[in-house]
Amino acid sequence: MGFLSWLGISKPRDAPMLPDIQDNVRDSGNLFVFGMTHSGERVDERTAMQIVTVYACVRLLSNTIAGLPLHLYRYTGQGEDKELAIDHPLYKILYRQPNPEMSSFSFWEALMCHLLLWGNAYAQIVRDGKNGILGLYPLLPENVEIDRDPKSGDLIYTYHAYTDEKPGEHDKDIIFRRDEILHIPGLGFNGLVGFSPIAMMKNALGAVMAVERYGSGFFKNGAQPAGVLEHPGVLKDPQKIRDNWTKAYGGARNAHRIAVLEEGMQYKPISLPPEDSQFLSTREFDVEEICRMFQVPPHLVQDLKRSTFNNIEHQGIAFVQYSLMPWIIRIEKGIMKDLLLEEEQDVYFPKFNVDGLMRGDYQSRMNAYAIGVGNGFMSPNDVRRLENMDLIPEDQGGEDYYLNGSYNKLQDAGAAYNLNAQQDNEPDEQPDTDDTPDEETDDRFLRQKRRKKYRNGGM
């Protein structure tokens, strides 16, 4: 134990380590000493959540991912065809309830929040005697350390149970094997452990906190800049005058009170007013900076300065493609790696359903459905399923596929002309003059008439 540790001063657990660390499991990066920044503000995962834009971005990403349906699918063996693996024990855990105390929404919301703040998400895997999964329980990333077993070389996870979340395990270190932990790492240098985004962006977030502190102090002083009191003579007790002045005119409640100065005293402000220090512009830039950090479009955190009715829909689609999809794929791959057995990974796979987020406006959807039904790759019930409508019974054509009759395959182009050329050498059938049927009802007579028309060049 070092001297600083003996004093109770230590570095946050999930912060990047020094570059000269020898353990290749642990990440390396910039030193994160005491959480202090260049602005003098202390930044960690919890204080960062007190910044409005950080909270809005974390809430948006966490709620959006948690609200997506997560299903377990099974390949049917016919190309890429798949079906829901409802009979698999993992299906209920992923889709409905990971453990008796949490819904799937709460579970994935918590894990996504851990990923965004600490850069890692951990969950304990509870298994039965047959290696089947009975439940998943989230673990706080700040209490988890990853090392390698010096003998086997396998990863081991040490969880410091500092709270009463595990009865009977208070203030104990719990060792988990690799197959007992669901670990979803974020961006990292070695691919095994993600580093904390808050630790990496601590100086930028510290500047945001310093601006907020400046604004709070400004309004605390009655929206008046700091200044000095000048006295023509020598004061015996300047501290007493300062305290009396602060008591009488300091704070928002004492704003706009009329000051009375005696003995030739004068008040002169010395600090810049907010408009001169570009206070509002700095706060607006802070919103963009944090959105850039989490890759969230500003309009989704209520910053609509650059959003219009022409581009708002495309910005929403871009949010799904470039902000959500990397997280979704990261979670899906983590589930396959840690929750599916090796022999199951070629048969089963998890999949988030993002179709609801990719939906356009009503008119665009109806036009797309009309094209799909008219070209034979969507049935009426396919459309109604996407719109969450009741299905049409099969005997009424709900599962039928329709195709425009004027469409032909490319290799069939001109086939009708070849058929007519062959029929030129055939003698025309002479209908019985006594039993000639009506032209409007005899299909055979109409076909003969069309063939003659083709022979005459359409005349």
One Martini backbone bead per residue (centre of mass of N, CA, C, O) as a GRO file, in nm:
protein
  459
    1MET     BB    1   0.094   0.038   0.025
    2GLY     BB    2   0.071   0.354  -0.030
    3PHE     BB    3   0.062   0.671   0.084
    4LEU     BB    4  -0.199   0.760  -0.065
    5SER     BB    5  -0.367   0.512   0.016
    6TRP     BB    6  -0.338   0.562   0.325
    7LEU     BB    7  -0.500   0.847   0.289
    8GLY     BB    8  -0.741   0.783   0.066
    9ILE     BB    9  -0.591   0.838  -0.211
   10SER     BB   10  -0.729   0.786  -0.535
   11LYS     BB   11  -0.802   0.636  -0.828
   12PRO     BB   12  -1.016   0.569  -1.043
   13ARG     BB   13  -1.087   0.253  -1.149
   14ASP     BB   14  -1.172   0.320  -1.471
   15ALA     BB   15  -0.916   0.441  -1.533
   16PRO     BB   16  -0.656   0.495  -1.703
   17MET     BB   17  -0.345   0.389  -1.730
   18LEU     BB   18  -0.030   0.370  -1.743
   19PRO     BB   19   0.188   0.309  -2.005
   20ASP     BB   20   0.388   0.111  -1.812
   21ILE     BB   21   0.212  -0.119  -1.810
   22GLN     BB   22   0.220  -0.484  -1.819
   23ASP     BB   23  -0.078  -0.538  -1.841
   24ASN     BB   24  -0.270  -0.626  -2.129
   25VAL     BB   25  -0.563  -0.582  -2.010
   26ARG     BB   26  -0.504  -0.313  -1.942
   27ASP     BB   27  -0.528   0.001  -1.991
   28SER     BB   28  -0.399   0.280  -2.178
   29GLY     BB   29  -0.314   0.631  -2.097
   30ASN     BB   30  -0.423   0.886  -1.947
   31LEU     BB   31  -0.398   1.058  -1.671
   32PHE     BB   32  -0.636   1.033  -1.377
   33VAL     BB   33  -0.605   1.267  -1.147
   34PHE     BB   34  -0.858   1.295  -0.919
   35GLY     BB   35  -1.038   1.432  -1.161
   36MET     BB   36  -0.879   1.665  -1.255
   37THR     BB   37  -0.857   1.976  -1.427
   38HIS     BB   38  -0.767   2.263  -1.587
   39SER     BB   39  -1.020   2.420  -1.444
   40GLY     BB   40  -1.051   2.264  -1.142
   41GLU     BB   41  -1.248   2.040  -1.197
   42ARG     BB   42  -1.430   1.767  -1.096
   43VAL     BB   43  -1.425   1.455  -1.284
   44ASP     BB   44  -1.687   1.218  -1.322
   45GLU     BB   45  -1.950   1.017  -1.374
   46ARG     BB   46  -2.139   1.176  -1.172
   47THR     BB   47  -2.073   1.476  -1.234
   48ALA     BB   48  -2.141   1.459  -1.539
   49MET     BB   49  -2.456   1.409  -1.493
   50GLN     BB   50  -2.499   1.726  -1.409
   51ILE     BB   51  -2.497   1.769  -1.701
   52VAL     BB   52  -2.741   1.822  -1.914
   53THR     BB   53  -2.630   1.702  -2.184
   54VAL     BB   54  -2.527   1.436  -2.072
   55TYR     BB   55  -2.796   1.338  -1.966
   56ALA     BB   56  -2.948   1.350  -2.237
   57CYS     BB   57  -2.766   1.153  -2.398
   58VAL     BB   58  -2.781   0.908  -2.209
   59ARG     BB   59  -3.088   0.883  -2.208
   60LEU     BB   60  -3.135   0.852  -2.508
   61LEU     BB   61  -2.959   0.599  -2.564
   62SER     BB   62  -3.070   0.414  -2.343
   63ASN     BB   63  -3.376   0.424  -2.415
   64THR     BB   64  -3.354   0.335  -2.709
   65ILE     BB   65  -3.220   0.060  -2.668
   66ALA     BB   66  -3.425  -0.051  -2.453
   67GLY     BB   67  -3.684  -0.017  -2.658
   68LEU     BB   68  -3.579  -0.243  -2.822
   69PRO     BB   69  -3.629  -0.527  -2.969
   70LEU     BB   70  -3.504  -0.848  -2.841
   71HIS     BB   71  -3.407  -1.125  -3.032
   72LEU     BB   72  -3.405  -1.476  -3.088
   73TYR     BB   73  -3.254  -1.661  -3.346
   74ARG     BB   74  -3.302  -1.911  -3.614
   75TYR     BB   75  -3.171  -2.109  -3.836
   76THR     BB   76  -3.331  -2.312  -4.095
   77GLY     BB   77  -3.128  -2.391  -4.356
   78GLN     BB   78  -3.246  -2.163  -4.573
   79GLY     BB   79  -3.016  -1.984  -4.588
   80GLU     BB   80  -3.134  -1.673  -4.437
   81ASP     BB   81  -3.342  -1.803  -4.284
   82LYS     BB   82  -3.570  -1.730  -4.010
   83GLU     BB   83  -3.650  -1.775  -3.651
   84LEU     BB   84  -3.796  -1.784  -3.360
   85ALA     BB   85  -3.645  -1.879  -3.036
   86ILE     BB   86  -3.869  -1.947  -2.805
   87ASP     BB   87  -3.751  -2.229  -2.678
   88HIS     BB   88  -3.526  -2.070  -2.570
   89PRO     BB   89  -3.409  -1.961  -2.265
   90LEU     BB   90  -3.285  -1.680  -2.372
   91TYR     BB   91  -3.531  -1.529  -2.482
   92LYS     BB   92  -3.662  -1.427  -2.219
   93ILE     BB   93  -3.414  -1.276  -2.107
   94LEU     BB   94  -3.386  -1.070  -2.344
   95TYR     BB   95  -3.698  -0.976  -2.389
   96ARG     BB   96  -3.825  -0.965  -2.079
   97GLN     BB   97  -3.640  -1.115  -1.821
   98PRO     BB   98  -3.333  -1.138  -1.669
   99ASN     BB   99  -3.477  -1.098  -1.385
  100PRO     BB  100  -3.693  -1.080  -1.111
  101GLU     BB  101  -3.614  -0.747  -1.073
  102MET     BB  102  -3.622  -0.707  -1.397
  103SER     BB  103  -3.653  -0.561  -1.682
  104SER     BB  104  -3.537  -0.524  -1.994
  105PHE     BB  105  -3.526  -0.218  -1.989
  106SER     BB  106  -3.365  -0.174  -1.724
  107PHE     BB  107  -3.120  -0.342  -1.797
  108TRP     BB  108  -3.030  -0.199  -2.070
  109GLU     BB  109  -3.017   0.082  -1.952
  110ALA     BB  110  -2.789   0.028  -1.749
  111LEU     BB  111  -2.574  -0.085  -1.948
  112MET     BB  112  -2.568   0.167  -2.131
  113CYS     BB  113  -2.481   0.365  -1.913
  114HIS     BB  114  -2.211   0.225  -1.855
  115LEU     BB  115  -2.091   0.254  -2.138
  116LEU     BB  116  -2.103   0.575  -2.155
  117LEU     BB  117  -1.931   0.627  -1.882
  118TRP     BB  118  -1.716   0.367  -1.848
  119GLY     BB  119  -1.691   0.165  -2.118
  120ASN     BB  120  -1.849  -0.064  -1.949
  121ALA     BB  121  -2.027  -0.387  -1.932
  122TYR     BB  122  -2.172  -0.576  -1.660
  123ALA     BB  123  -2.276  -0.930  -1.602
  124GLN     BB  124  -2.411  -1.173  -1.425
  125ILE     BB  125  -2.405  -1.529  -1.465
  126VAL     BB  126  -2.668  -1.756  -1.416
  127ARG     BB  127  -2.636  -2.104  -1.366
  128ASP     BB  128  -2.681  -2.425  -1.420
  129GLY     BB  129  -2.587  -2.760  -1.434
  130LYS     BB  130  -2.625  -2.734  -1.774
  131ASN     BB  131  -2.530  -2.432  -1.858
  132GLY     BB  132  -2.770  -2.268  -1.814
  133ILE     BB  133  -2.956  -1.973  -1.821
  134LEU     BB  134  -3.124  -1.785  -1.553
  135GLY     BB  135  -2.951  -1.501  -1.534
  136LEU     BB  136  -2.911  -1.133  -1.508
  137TYR     BB  137  -2.663  -0.912  -1.344
  138PRO     BB  138  -2.570  -0.611  -1.278
  139LEU     BB  139  -2.252  -0.433  -1.273
  140LEU     BB  140  -2.037  -0.218  -1.146
  141PRO     BB  141  -1.764  -0.093  -1.308
  142GLU     BB  142  -1.606   0.042  -1.059
  143ASN     BB  143  -1.592  -0.272  -0.919
  144VAL     BB  144  -1.418  -0.372  -1.167
  145GLU     BB  145  -1.161  -0.618  -1.234
  146ILE     BB  146  -0.904  -0.711  -1.472
  147ASP     BB  147  -0.744  -1.028  -1.519
  148ARG     BB  148  -0.489  -1.277  -1.516
  149ASP     BB  149  -0.415  -1.592  -1.501
  150PRO     BB  150  -0.096  -1.703  -1.440
  151LYS     BB  151  -0.151  -2.005  -1.532
  152SER     BB  152  -0.385  -2.003  -1.771
  153GLY     BB  153  -0.464  -1.696  -1.895
  154ASP     BB  154  -0.730  -1.625  -1.797
  155LEU     BB  155  -0.995  -1.445  -1.737
  156ILE     BB  156  -1.060  -1.228  -1.453
  157TYR     BB  157  -1.315  -1.119  -1.217
  158THR     BB  158  -1.321  -0.845  -0.987
  159TYR     BB  159  -1.555  -0.789  -0.723
  160HIS     BB  160  -1.640  -0.508  -0.524
  161ALA     BB  161  -1.843  -0.543  -0.238
  162TYR     BB  162  -1.947  -0.235  -0.101
  163THR     BB  163  -2.234  -0.336  -0.090
  164ASP     BB  164  -2.577  -0.477  -0.045
  165GLU     BB  165  -2.635  -0.631  -0.325
  166LYS     BB  166  -2.493  -0.880  -0.170
  167PRO     BB  167  -2.577  -1.095   0.044
  168GLY     BB  168  -2.300  -1.156   0.256
  169GLU     BB  169  -2.083  -0.958   0.059
  170HIS     BB  170  -1.957  -0.749   0.235
  171ASP     BB  171  -1.651  -0.643   0.174
  172LYS     BB  172  -1.591  -0.820  -0.094
  173ASP     BB  173  -1.412  -1.038  -0.308
  174ILE     BB  174  -1.525  -1.142  -0.629
  175ILE     BB  175  -1.473  -1.425  -0.829
  176PHE     BB  176  -1.475  -1.449  -1.187
  177ARG     BB  177  -1.530  -1.605  -1.458
  178ARG     BB  178  -1.571  -1.572  -1.790
  179ASP     BB  179  -1.852  -1.752  -1.793
  180GLU     BB  180  -1.982  -1.535  -1.556
  181ILE     BB  181  -1.957  -1.294  -1.778
  182LEU     BB  182  -2.095  -1.005  -1.915
  183HIS     BB  183  -1.895  -0.837  -2.165
  184ILE     BB  184  -1.910  -0.489  -2.278
  185PRO     BB  185  -1.701  -0.317  -2.466
  186GLY     BB  186  -1.564  -0.041  -2.556
  187LEU     BB  187  -1.353   0.178  -2.637
  188GLY     BB  188  -1.015   0.059  -2.706
  189PHE     BB  189  -0.676  -0.049  -2.726
  190ASN     BB  190  -0.722  -0.392  -2.685
  191GLY     BB  191  -1.043  -0.505  -2.693
  192LEU     BB  192  -1.111  -0.577  -2.374
  193VAL     BB  193  -1.098  -0.272  -2.265
  194GLY     BB  194  -1.262   0.007  -2.187
  195PHE     BB  195  -1.271   0.343  -2.185
  196SER     BB  196  -1.352   0.633  -2.039
  197PRO     BB  197  -1.513   0.901  -2.172
  198ILE     BB  198  -1.486   1.092  -1.928
  199ALA     BB  199  -1.178   1.072  -1.900
  200MET     BB  200  -1.107   1.172  -2.189
  201MET     BB  201  -1.321   1.440  -2.148
  202LYS     BB  202  -1.250   1.610  -1.887
  203ASN     BB  203  -1.169   1.898  -1.992
  204ALA     BB  204  -1.430   1.965  -2.140
  205LEU     BB  205  -1.616   1.919  -1.893
  206GLY     BB  206  -1.473   2.116  -1.702
  207ALA     BB  207  -1.544   2.370  -1.866
  208VAL     BB  208  -1.847   2.344  -1.834
  209MET     BB  209  -1.848   2.360  -1.521
  210ALA     BB  210  -1.713   2.639  -1.505
  211VAL     BB  211  -1.936   2.795  -1.649
  212GLU     BB  212  -2.158   2.722  -1.449
  213ARG     BB  213  -2.021   2.845  -1.203
  214TYR     BB  214  -2.008   3.131  -1.311
  215GLY     BB  215  -2.314   3.171  -1.345
  216SER     BB  216  -2.390   3.116  -1.052
  217GLY     BB  217  -2.214   3.343  -0.929
  218PHE     BB  218  -2.345   3.578  -1.077
  219PHE     BB  219  -2.641   3.532  -0.963
  220LYS     BB  220  -2.563   3.529  -0.665
  221ASN     BB  221  -2.463   3.848  -0.706
  222GLY     BB  222  -2.707   3.983  -0.864
  223ALA     BB  223  -2.593   4.025  -1.156
  224GLN     BB  224  -2.299   4.121  -1.060
  225PRO     BB  225  -2.001   4.223  -1.086
  226ALA     BB  226  -1.710   4.235  -0.973
  227GLY     BB  227  -1.538   4.442  -0.719
  228VAL     BB  228  -1.440   4.761  -0.577
  229LEU     BB  229  -1.350   4.948  -0.283
  230GLU     BB  230  -1.291   5.290  -0.252
  231HIS     BB  231  -1.061   5.474  -0.035
  232PRO     BB  232  -0.900   5.767   0.046
  233GLY     BB  233  -0.801   5.617   0.285
  234VAL     BB  234  -0.743   5.441   0.584
  235LEU     BB  235  -0.818   5.122   0.687
  236LYS     BB  236  -0.864   4.927   0.971
  237ASP     BB  237  -1.127   4.728   0.861
  238PRO     BB  238  -1.182   4.580   0.562
  239GLN     BB  239  -1.335   4.316   0.630
  240LYS     BB  240  -1.589   4.447   0.752
  241ILE     BB  241  -1.679   4.595   0.495
  242ARG     BB  242  -1.705   4.349   0.313
  243ASP     BB  243  -1.917   4.197   0.483
  244ASN     BB  244  -2.132   4.417   0.482
  245TRP     BB  245  -2.163   4.434   0.176
  246THR     BB  246  -2.243   4.139   0.125
  247LYS     BB  247  -2.491   4.135   0.315
  248ALA     BB  248  -2.648   4.381   0.172
  249TYR     BB  249  -2.570   4.310  -0.170
  250GLY     BB  250  -2.562   4.014  -0.178
  251GLY     BB  251  -2.721   3.836  -0.391
  252ALA     BB  252  -3.030   3.790  -0.537
  253ARG     BB  253  -3.209   3.927  -0.307
  254ASN     BB  254  -3.015   4.207  -0.329
  255ALA     BB  255  -3.098   4.306  -0.584
  256HIS     BB  256  -3.121   4.650  -0.663
  257ARG     BB  257  -3.002   4.788  -0.438
  258ILE     BB  258  -2.933   5.072  -0.261
  259ALA     BB  259  -2.634   5.231  -0.222
  260VAL     BB  260  -2.431   5.352   0.058
  261LEU     BB  261  -2.167   5.591   0.048
  262GLU     BB  262  -1.891   5.676   0.248
  263GLU     BB  263  -1.616   5.874   0.263
  264GLY     BB  264  -1.563   5.857  -0.060
  265MET     BB  265  -1.665   5.602  -0.173
  266GLN     BB  266  -1.605   5.350  -0.437
  267TYR     BB  267  -1.744   5.165  -0.713
  268LYS     BB  268  -1.560   4.905  -0.906
  269PRO     BB  269  -1.561   4.716  -1.168
  270ILE     BB  270  -1.349   4.414  -1.282
  271SER     BB  271  -1.534   4.234  -1.434
  272LEU     BB  272  -1.669   4.067  -1.677
  273PRO     BB  273  -1.930   4.051  -1.850
  274PRO     BB  274  -2.101   3.807  -2.009
  275GLU     BB  275  -2.107   3.940  -2.295
  276ASP     BB  276  -1.788   3.976  -2.309
  277SER     BB  277  -1.737   3.650  -2.245
  278GLN     BB  278  -1.936   3.471  -2.403
  279PHE     BB  279  -2.140   3.293  -2.239
  280LEU     BB  280  -2.361   3.189  -2.437
  281SER     BB  281  -2.172   3.081  -2.657
  282THR     BB  282  -2.033   2.874  -2.476
  283ARG     BB  283  -2.285   2.709  -2.406
  284GLU     BB  284  -2.355   2.630  -2.698
  285PHE     BB  285  -2.087   2.484  -2.755
  286ASP     BB  286  -2.114   2.268  -2.533
  287VAL     BB  287  -2.343   2.114  -2.663
  288GLU     BB  288  -2.188   2.032  -2.921
  289GLU     BB  289  -1.952   1.889  -2.779
  290ILE     BB  290  -2.119   1.664  -2.639
  291CYS     BB  291  -2.258   1.556  -2.893
  292ARG     BB  292  -1.990   1.476  -3.024
  293MET     BB  293  -1.907   1.270  -2.809
  294PHE     BB  294  -2.195   1.093  -2.850
  295GLN     BB  295  -2.318   1.115  -3.134
  296VAL     BB  296  -2.550   1.350  -3.125
  297PRO     BB  297  -2.798   1.514  -3.235
  298PRO     BB  298  -2.897   1.822  -3.128
  299HIS     BB  299  -3.214   1.794  -3.172
  300LEU     BB  300  -3.238   1.556  -2.944
  301VAL     BB  301  -3.154   1.807  -2.720
  302GLN     BB  302  -3.309   2.078  -2.812
  303ASP     BB  303  -3.124   2.174  -3.069
  304LEU     BB  304  -3.276   2.379  -3.340
  305LYS     BB  305  -3.099   2.574  -3.518
  306ARG     BB  306  -3.020   2.344  -3.769
  307SER     BB  307  -3.324   2.270  -3.807
  308THR     BB  308  -3.551   2.127  -4.042
  309PHE     BB  309  -3.808   1.996  -4.232
  310ASN     BB  310  -3.603   1.876  -4.453
  311ASN     BB  311  -3.377   1.726  -4.229
  312ILE     BB  312  -3.499   1.575  -3.978
  313GLU     BB  313  -3.540   1.286  -4.091
  314HIS     BB  314  -3.240   1.235  -4.178
  315GLN     BB  315  -3.122   1.272  -3.895
  316GLY     BB  316  -3.268   1.032  -3.770
  317ILE     BB  317  -3.140   0.816  -3.953
  318ALA     BB  318  -2.845   0.887  -3.883
  319PHE     BB  319  -2.869   0.811  -3.585
  320VAL     BB  320  -2.910   0.508  -3.635
  321GLN     BB  321  -2.655   0.448  -3.816
  322TYR     BB  322  -2.416   0.619  -3.637
  323SER     BB  323  -2.510   0.578  -3.324
  324LEU     BB  324  -2.664   0.299  -3.271
  325MET     BB  325  -2.535   0.062  -3.435
  326PRO     BB  326  -2.264   0.026  -3.286
  327TRP     BB  327  -2.402  -0.056  -3.017
  328ILE     BB  328  -2.574  -0.289  -3.118
  329ILE     BB  329  -2.343  -0.464  -3.227
  330ARG     BB  330  -2.187  -0.482  -2.963
  331ILE     BB  331  -2.411  -0.633  -2.807
  332GLU     BB  332  -2.459  -0.874  -2.994
  333LYS     BB  333  -2.165  -0.983  -2.979
  334GLY     BB  334  -2.160  -1.018  -2.670
  335ILE     BB  335  -2.384  -1.228  -2.655
  336MET     BB  336  -2.252  -1.444  -2.834
  337LYS     BB  337  -1.988  -1.476  -2.664
  338ASP     BB  338  -2.131  -1.522  -2.355
  339LEU     BB  339  -2.437  -1.677  -2.401
  340LEU     BB  340  -2.331  -1.865  -2.619
  341LEU     BB  341  -2.252  -2.145  -2.729
  342GLU     BB  342  -2.037  -2.266  -2.955
  343GLU     BB  343  -2.259  -2.455  -3.097
  344GLU     BB  344  -2.477  -2.203  -3.119
  345GLN     BB  345  -2.344  -1.973  -3.306
  346ASP     BB  346  -2.445  -2.116  -3.589
  347VAL     BB  347  -2.772  -2.090  -3.513
  348TYR     BB  348  -2.770  -1.843  -3.323
  349PHE     BB  349  -2.913  -1.500  -3.288
  350PRO     BB  350  -2.914  -1.169  -3.215
  351LYS     BB  351  -3.179  -0.901  -3.255
  352PHE     BB  352  -3.247  -0.588  -3.332
  353ASN     BB  353  -3.537  -0.379  -3.378
  354VAL     BB  354  -3.526  -0.085  -3.614
  355ASP     BB  355  -3.783  -0.023  -3.786
  356GLY     BB  356  -3.926   0.201  -3.620
  357LEU     BB  357  -3.688   0.416  -3.664
  358MET     BB  358  -3.703   0.398  -4.002
  359ARG     BB  359  -3.956   0.542  -4.029
  360GLY     BB  360  -4.149   0.731  -4.205
  361ASP     BB  361  -4.381   0.887  -4.328
  362TYR     BB  362  -4.692   0.815  -4.428
  363GLN     BB  363  -4.662   0.861  -4.734
  364SER     BB  364  -4.399   0.700  -4.774
  365ARG     BB  365  -4.508   0.428  -4.676
  366MET     BB  366  -4.742   0.393  -4.877
  367ASN     BB  367  -4.568   0.399  -5.132
  368ALA     BB  368  -4.394   0.153  -5.057
  369TYR     BB  369  -4.626  -0.051  -5.030
  370ALA     BB  370  -4.733  -0.027  -5.319
  371ILE     BB  371  -4.477  -0.134  -5.450
  372GLY     BB  372  -4.463  -0.407  -5.301
  373VAL     BB  373  -4.741  -0.520  -5.390
  374GLY     BB  374  -4.715  -0.462  -5.707
  375ASN     BB  375  -4.426  -0.652  -5.712
  376GLY     BB  376  -4.456  -0.922  -5.513
  377PHE     BB  377  -4.286  -0.872  -5.210
  378MET     BB  378  -4.579  -0.810  -5.084
  379SER     BB  379  -4.829  -0.846  -4.865
  380PRO     BB  380  -5.094  -0.732  -4.698
  381ASN     BB  381  -4.987  -0.852  -4.422
  382ASP     BB  382  -4.709  -0.727  -4.426
  383VAL     BB  383  -4.814  -0.440  -4.392
  384ARG     BB  384  -4.989  -0.481  -4.133
  385ARG     BB  385  -4.755  -0.558  -3.950
  386LEU     BB  386  -4.595  -0.288  -3.975
  387GLU     BB  387  -4.878  -0.128  -3.872
  388ASN     BB  388  -5.030  -0.284  -3.649
  389MET     BB  389  -5.250  -0.475  -3.783
  390ASP     BB  390  -5.494  -0.655  -3.868
  391LEU     BB  391  -5.543  -0.949  -4.021
  392ILE     BB  392  -5.601  -1.116  -4.310
  393PRO     BB  393  -5.740  -1.370  -4.418
  394GLU     BB  394  -5.640  -1.614  -4.631
  395ASP     BB  395  -5.924  -1.655  -4.784
  396GLN     BB  396  -5.897  -1.319  -4.851
  397GLY     BB  397  -5.577  -1.257  -4.940
  398GLY     BB  398  -5.351  -1.184  -4.719
  399GLU     BB  399  -5.108  -1.395  -4.850
  400ASP     BB  400  -5.094  -1.265  -5.118
  401TYR     BB  401  -4.929  -1.227  -5.438
  402TYR     BB  402  -4.868  -0.956  -5.656
  403LEU     BB  403  -4.863  -0.890  -6.026
  404ASN     BB  404  -4.788  -0.730  -6.294
  405GLY     BB  405  -4.884  -0.848  -6.612
  406SER     BB  406  -4.669  -0.670  -6.795
  407TYR     BB  407  -4.447  -0.844  -6.683
  408ASN     BB  408  -4.123  -0.964  -6.787
  409LYS     BB  409  -3.877  -1.144  -6.863
  410LEU     BB  410  -3.591  -1.097  -7.026
  411GLN     BB  411  -3.586  -1.386  -7.177
  412ASP     BB  412  -3.904  -1.329  -7.282
  413ALA     BB  413  -3.840  -1.137  -7.490
  414GLY     BB  414  -4.022  -1.204  -7.791
  415ALA     BB  415  -4.188  -1.472  -7.768
  416ALA     BB  416  -4.445  -1.399  -7.928
  417TYR     BB  417  -4.308  -1.375  -8.209
  418ASN     BB  418  -4.205  -1.667  -8.229
  419LEU     BB  419  -4.485  -1.795  -8.216
  420ASN     BB  420  -4.598  -1.664  -8.475
  421ALA     BB  421  -4.387  -1.781  -8.675
  422GLN     BB  422  -4.473  -2.079  -8.628
  423GLN     BB  423  -4.785  -2.028  -8.708
  424ASP     BB  424  -4.756  -1.959  -9.018
  425ASN     BB  425  -4.721  -2.278  -9.103
  426GLU     BB  426  -5.003  -2.308  -9.007
  427PRO     BB  427  -5.310  -2.396  -9.045
  428ASP     BB  428  -5.607  -2.276  -9.044
  429GLU     BB  429  -5.881  -2.297  -8.869
  430GLN     BB  430  -6.196  -2.423  -8.963
  431PRO     BB  431  -6.486  -2.338  -8.887
  432ASP     BB  432  -6.796  -2.425  -8.834
  433THR     BB  433  -7.052  -2.278  -9.000
  434ASP     BB  434  -7.292  -2.397  -8.831
  435ASP     BB  435  -7.109  -2.360  -8.532
  436THR     BB  436  -7.064  -2.054  -8.492
  437PRO     BB  437  -6.972  -1.860  -8.259
  438ASP     BB  438  -6.950  -1.605  -8.070
  439GLU     BB  439  -6.699  -1.362  -8.058
  440GLU     BB  440  -6.738  -1.268  -7.744
  441THR     BB  441  -6.720  -1.592  -7.631
  442ASP     BB  442  -6.484  -1.707  -7.812
  443ASP     BB  443  -6.160  -1.768  -7.743
  444ARG     BB  444  -6.051  -1.907  -7.999
  445PHE     BB  445  -6.130  -1.682  -8.198
  446LEU     BB  446  -5.963  -1.454  -8.063
  447ARG     BB  447  -5.682  -1.583  -8.100
  448GLN     BB  448  -5.691  -1.594  -8.407
  449LYS     BB  449  -5.723  -1.289  -8.448
  450ARG     BB  450  -5.450  -1.206  -8.312
  451ARG     BB  451  -5.261  -1.362  -8.503
  452LYS     BB  452  -5.340  -1.207  -8.758
  453LYS     BB  453  -5.252  -0.933  -8.653
  454TYR     BB  454  -4.947  -0.998  -8.625
  455ARG     BB  455  -4.898  -1.075  -8.925
  456ASN     BB  456  -5.004  -0.770  -9.016
  457GLY     BB  457  -4.862  -0.564  -8.813
  458GLY     BB  458  -5.133  -0.476  -8.639
  459MET     BB  459  -5.392  -0.452  -8.856
   0.00000   0.00000   0.00000
